[in-house]
Amino acid sequence: VLRLLAPPALAVHILAPLVAGFRQAHPRVTLEIHADASLDPPIGDYDITLLGADERFNANVIARPIVSLDGIVCASPEYLRAHGIPQVPEDLKHHQCLLRRRSETRPGVMRLLEGGDEGRAVEVAVQPVCVSNHIDTLLRATLDGAGISSQPLDLTAPYLRSGRLVRVLESWTTGHFTLYAALPSRKFMPARTRAFLDFLSQRTRHSIEEAMQAPGAHG
């Protein structure tokens, strides 16, 4: 048994899609996935804990970076056909925006960075049609054509590939994030843990690379 812990969105979009392939490669390993949204996950109780963190992450834990990626602005093709495509960040003022409620950002504001972390930062005051602290709720609403939202690239990768989502404002990001796999100890890593980490890294990076090749996925 390999015990995995992850926030709900990462459990759904990162871990669940790996189950079939990993089980095919390692049929003797049973995956036990726990979804937990707590800010202080019990890392010592699990073989691997997935953590999504921005550049300020400096937790005192043993964590292996899996992939680094950007937050992007995206919408469904149906929404963009009905409402037009924003060309500059200020255009978001005239769009239906879906915002994530976060303690470090002012409510009603989308913050964008031009060309990555070192680029110009712009804050656009918008009139959100939906605000949620749950990224998966915002993703589902975006897929259903409710509006424009900021999403991490790892969650949106399959939808960008399939064309169900389109990246807009391609030269802008909404932050830089790293997906970490936290481990309970440096002392001993079971073979099942090492095998899953390698599988997770390979599949996630491949998924991101494919997403970046999707039409309209990059500037």
N, C-alpha and C positions, 0 to 999 in steps of 0.2 A: 504494500500500500504506500502510495506517495501522497502525503497530505499537503494540499495547496490552499493558500489563503489569498484573497484578492478583493478589492472593492467591487461592487456589483457590476459596474460597466466593464471593468477589465475581465471579470469572470465570464461575462457574456461574449464580449467581442475579441478577447485575446485567448483565453483558456479553452472555452467551449469548442471553437473551431479546430483546436489541436487534438481533441480526444480521439477521433477516428484514426488519424494518421499515426499518432503515437502508439495507440493500442495495436495497430497493425505491425509496427516495428518492434514493440515490446509487449507481447500478449500476456506476459506473466505479471505485469504491473497494473494494479488497480489505482485509478486516480480518484482521490477524495477531495472535492473542491468545496471550499467554504467561502461564501460571499459575505463580506463584513465591511460596513462603511465607517467603522470607528477610526478616529484620527490617531489612535495609539494602538495599532494592531498587536496582538500577542505573538510576535515573531518567533519567540523561543518554542512555541507549541506546534510549529509547522515546519515541514521540510523546506518549503519555498514560500515566501510572501511577496506578491507583486506590489510594487509601489510606483505610482506615477508622480513625478516631482518636477518642479521648475528649477531654474538655475540657482535658486537660493537654498536648495536642499543640502543640508549638512548634518543629517541625523547621525547619531553615534551608533550606527548599526553596520554589520557586515553586509554589504550590498554589491552585487555585480551589475554594472550597467548592461542592459540588453540592446537598446537602440535609442538614439537621440533623434528628435523630430520636432517639427514646428506645429503650432496651432494655426489653423487655416480658417478662412471665411468661406462658407459654402451654402448652397441652396439646391432645391430640386429643379430639374429642367422645367417642370410645370409652373413652378412659382416664377422663374425667370421669364418664361414666355408671357405670363400674365402681367408682370410688374416691371419688366426691363432689367438690365444688368447694370449694377453700379460700376462706374468707371474710376471714381476717386473715393476715398474714405468718406468725404462729406456727403456723398450721395446716400449714405446709409440713413441720414435723417429722414429721407422720404420713403423708406422701406419698412416693412414689417419685420422687426428684429426679435429674436428669441435670445434672452440673456441668461447667463449663469449667475446666480447670486453668490458672490464671494466676498469675504470680509475685507480683503485688501483692495478692492476696487469700489469706486463710487457707484451708487445705483443709477441705472439709466445711462451708463457710459460704456462705449466699446473702445478699447485701447488697442491701437495697431502700431506695428513697427515696420518701417520701410527697409526692405532688404536684410532683415535679420536683426539680431540683438543690438548691434552697434549703430543701426540706422535711426533715422528720425522717428520720434514717437508722436503719435497724434491721438487725441482723445475726442471722440465724436459723441455728442449728446443725442440720444435716440429716444423714441417713444416705443418702448417694448410692448409687444402684444402678449408675451409670455415670459415670466421669470421663474427659474427653478434652480434649486441647489443640486439637482440630479441630472448629470450630463446625458444619461441615456434617455430621459424624458425629452430633453431638447433635441436629441438626435432623431428620435422617432417623429417628433413634430416637424422637424426639418424635412425628413424623408416624405412626409405626407403633404408637403407643400405649404406649411404654415408660415414660412418666412426664412430669413437669413440668420445663421448662427455661427459662432466660433466653435470649432471642434478640433480635438487632437487628431493628427494625421493617422495614427495607428487605428483609431476607431473607425474612421471614414474610409480607410484604404479599400475595402471590398466594394463599397458603394461608388467610389470614384472610378474603379475599374469597370464596373458594370454600367456606369452612366446614370445610376439613380441619383447621384449627387454631382454637382459641378462646382469646382472651386472658382470663386470670384475674387477680384482685387489680388491677382496672382503675385504681384511684387510685394505684397504686404503679408505679415504674419501677426498672430496675436500672442506670441510668446514662444519660448523654446523649452521643450520638456524632455526628460529622460525617463525611460521605463527601466526600473531597477528590479532585480530579483534579490530579496534579502534572505539571508541564511542564518540559522540559529547559532552556528559555531564555525570557526575556522578549522577546528581540530580534525574533524572527520566528515567527509562527504560521501555518502553511500553511492554506489554505482547508479542506482535508479535516479538519484538527484542530479548527478552529472549528466546522465543521458537526457533527462528532460530539459535541463538548462541549455544543452547544445541544440536540441530540437526546437525549443522556444526561440533561441537566438536566430537560428537559420531561417525558420518559417516567418518570423516577424520581420526580419530584414528583407527577405524576399518579397513579402507582401507590400512593404513600404516602397521598395524599388519599383514594383509593378504599378503601384498607385501613382507614382511620380511620372510614369510613362503614359498614363491615361490622358486622353484629349482634355485640355483645359486644366490639367492638374498642377501645372507649374508654369512659371513665367519665363 
